[in-house]
Amino acid sequence: MYNKVKTEEEIAAIRESGRILGTVLNEIVSTVKPGMTGLDIDARARAILEENNATPAFLGYQGFPASICISVNDAVVHGIPNDIPFKDGDIVGFDFGVLYEGMITDAARTVIIGDDTPEKHVKLLQRTQRALDEGIQAIKSGVKVGDVSFAVENYITQFGYGNVRDLVGHGVGHAVHEGPEIPNYGIAGQGPVLKSGMTVAIEPMITLGTHNVVVDPDGWTIRTRDGSLAAHFEDTILVTDDGAEILTRI
């Protein structure tokens, strides 16, 4: 499915979907602590959705068994929530999707659990967030996907991190994954054109090692091949005539 220009009614619904998603991620980020588990987080996320008459977009998607992806340390994305307690110093990524009145948003945040925060880990998270922001700043009606991809890559390359290539951003809205694919590397001026009214998810995935990844035997969890730590930030964006509206930050 290619990313369609949304109607006014669809934009209103996807804005509300994004608000709900932002509410969930904000609560998770502000309350997660050592001793909590992924199952605790999954249950709380579902409860907030019920309070807002929304449903989890990931639950059952291609067989995924939970509402939220929780990826710890060397897990880049798509980790399945479990009952293993988070410990001080863990780097944990929360990737979540919300379905509201037929419209889907997708966003992710990465945090360091507790107070054990080595500077190189803090910088990894800060720079991954900044890479996301650089990509978002490149967006407006008429730009090409390569302009966004280049903006992410151009910022992050200077630090010598691994910039995951096997996973990409994407269109989102009527489905979790729509076209076009939006890699975190590329050549400015190339690729499909983004138009006002489209909605896309930008999501750099950055590691302290190489860009190479492997899939766990569970068929879902994607880890760094070299065991290095990873960070993942993502927002759903509405393309506008003169820029981008971030739908999943509140």
N, C-alpha and C positions, 0 to 999 in steps of 0.2 A: 504494500500500500504506500502510495506517495503522499507526502504531507500536503494536505489541501489548505487553501486559504479559508480561514474560519469565518462563519457568519457572526453577526453581532450577538445573537443568542448563544452561540457556541463559545464566543470569547467571554461572555458573562459567566458561563458555567465553568470554563477552564480557569478563570480568575479565582472563583470560589474554591475550586479543586486545589489550586496552588496555595490559597490562604490556609486551607485545612492542613495541607501537607507541611507548610511552614510551621504551623502550630505544633504538629506532632514532633518534627525534628527539633524545634526550639526546646520543647519540654525534655526530650531525650538528652540533648546536649547539656542542659542545665541541671539534670538530676542524676545522670549515670555516675556510678561510683564503684570502687572496689567491693566485691562480694555480690553484686548484682549479676544476673545471667542474661544471655540472649533471650531465653524464654520469658523472663520478666519483661524485657523491652518489647517483645512481640505482643504480649498480652496487653500492655499499656497502650501501644499503638492502636491495636484493634478497638480498645475501649474508647479512645478519643474519636476514632472514626464513627463508631456507633452514636456517640453524642452529637455528631455533626451530620448524621444521615448520609454518610459516605461509606465506601467499601474499599478494601485493599486491592490494588490493581495487580499485585504480584502473586497473590495467593492462587495457586492452581495454574498460573501462567506457564505453559509448556511443561506442567507437572511440578512447578516449584512448590515445596510443602509448607511454606510459611508466609507471613504477611510482609516481612521486612528482611532484607539481606544484611547480615552482620558479619563483617570480615575483620579478623584479628591479626595484627602484626604483619606477617608475610603474606596473608591473604589479601588480594587486591580487591576483588569483588565477588558477589554471589554466594557468600558464606551463609550456611543454614544456621539459624539460632539453635543453641543447645543449652544444657544445664551446667556448663563449666563456668565458674565464677570469674568475672574480670578481676585482674590483679593490678596493683599499682604499677604504672609504667606501660601498660598495654596500649598499643595504638589500635583504635577500633573505628572502622568505617560503618556508617549506617546509611543504607540506600533504600529508599522507600517510594512507593507509587500509590496514588490516590485516584479512585474513580468516583466522579460526582456528576450526576445527570448526564451520563454518557461521555464525559470528557476526562482524560487522564493526564496527570502531571507526574513528574519523576524528578527526584532530587537526592543528593547525598551530602553528608558531612562526615568528617573524620575528627576524632578527639583523642587526647591522651588521658587515660584514666588515672585519677589520683594526682599525687604531687611529685612523682618521679618523672621529671621532664628534662632530659638532656637537651642542650641547646640545638644539637643537630637534628633532633626529632621535632622540636618546636619549629625550626626553620623549614623542615620538609613540609609540614602542614601549612605554614604561612605562605610558602612559595607555591604550593599546589593551589591554594585558594586564590592567590594572585594570578596564576596562570589561567584559572577559570575567568577571573575578572577581565583579563586581557582579551580573551576570546569574546566575551560578551561585549566589550567596548568596540570590537570590530564589526558588530552586527548593525545593519540597517537595511531597509528595502533596497534591493539592487546589488548587494555585495554577493560574491560567490563563496561557496563553502571553503575554497582554498584560502580565502582571506582570513577566515576565522581560524582555520587549522594553523596557518602560518603564524598568527598572532600568539597562539598558545606555545607553539614550538619555539618561536623566536625568543620569548621570555625565558622559558625553562632551560634551554640549551646551555646558557651561560654557567649553570651551576653543576653541570656534569652528572645530573641525575639520569636514571632510566625513565624514558617516556614510553609507556606501554603502547604498542602499535597494533596488537591483535584485537583490541577492544576500542570501540569508537562511540562518540556521541551520535545523535540520531533525531529524526523527526519524532514528534509525540503528539497525542491529542485524541484521535479516535482509536488508536491502538498504542500499546506500550512502546513498540518499535515501528516507526514508519520511516520511509525515505525522506530526505537523503541521509546517507551516512556522513558523519562529520568527524573525521580523524583528528587526532591531536598533533598532527604533523602534516605539512603540505606546502604547496606552492601558491602564493598569492595570485589572484586573477584566474584561477582554474576551478573547474567543478560547477555543479548546479547553482542556479541563482536562488537566493532567498528573497521572498516577496512579503510585503506588508500583509499581516494577517496569518502568516504561518507561525507554528509553534515548534520549537526545537529544544533538545536537551544537550547542553554542552557539559562535558565531563572528563577533565584531565585525570589520568591515573599515573602517578609518579612514584618511583622507587629510589631507594638509596643505592641500588646496584644497577643491573642491566634492565633492558626493557623486556626480556624474555619471560614468558609465563608458562605454567603447566596447569592441568585440571586434575583435581583430587579424584580418588576413586568414587566419591559420592556423585560425580557427574556434574556438579555445580560449582563448588568452590574453586576459584582460580587464584593460584599463588605465584609468587615470583619464583623463577626456576632456581635462582641462586640463594634463596632464603632471605633476601634482604627485605627490610621493612617498606611498607607502601602506604600511600595516602590517596584519597579519592574525594573530590568535591564536584558537585553537579547542581545545576539549576535548570528549570524549564523557563524558556524565554519566548515572549511574544515579539515577533519582528514588527517594527513600526516604520513609518515613512522616514523618520529621521533618527532612528536608534533602536533600542531594545528595552522592553519592559520585563523585569524579572518577576515572575509570577510566584515563586516559591520562597521568597524571603519576606518576612513580616517584622 
